[in-house]
Amino acid sequence: MSEVLHDTSITLAGHDFRLLPERAVFWPERAWLLVADTHWGKCQTLRDAGAAVPSGPLLADLDRLRLVAHRTEATRVIILGDLVHGPSSLAPGMDELIRDWRPSLDCELAMVPGNHDRVIASPRGLGRLAAWQIELLPAVLELDGFRLMHEPPNMAGPATLCGHVHPAVRMRGRGESMKLPCFWHDRAYNTLVLPAFSSLVDGAVVKAEPGDDRWAIAGQRVMSV
């Protein structure tokens, strides 16, 4: 029997969202699934640098994305930047892998470009996006009083969902310490920062200011910390 997943519901700017242990946010009103920082191709980039990294983490990430889209019955998945990691993401092996996987994701797929996505926004890369059936969205997508973008805003404005920071929290107890990915609501900038979806990305511990909220992902559960 599979383990039960425990989501957490929050309200942001009058809209309900679900924070999911799969490192994703579900927007029920639109049936959209939001993830950030997938960093496809990081395995190959590390191998090019001489590290012995298998393709297993990427395959597991792709399967997790497929399964969470199915679980939520999402009609659209939007990646909030850093879809790919670098030039190695356009290697023939990566291209074939994504082409083979894409039909298993039975919904629309789109991306807001991030700082790692310059290679995919080149003329060669745009052709690859078309082959992968991924829609390229504006760098800042505004709708329903929200902004969807990659990097956190540098000034207060409309409610924002983004990535880039790879937020994490440090949990301590009984003489042990563990770093966990987290969702971070920066109240000063009215911004919800998503954890990195890629399992190969090391999170950065964020310091919460008074009034901020953080929700850690501990196994199959999202919990307030």
Summary of the structure (lengths in Angstrom):
residues: 225
radius of gyration: 17.0
end to end distance: 28.6
largest distance: 53.7
contacts: 732
relative contact order: 0.18
helix: 25%
strand: 35%
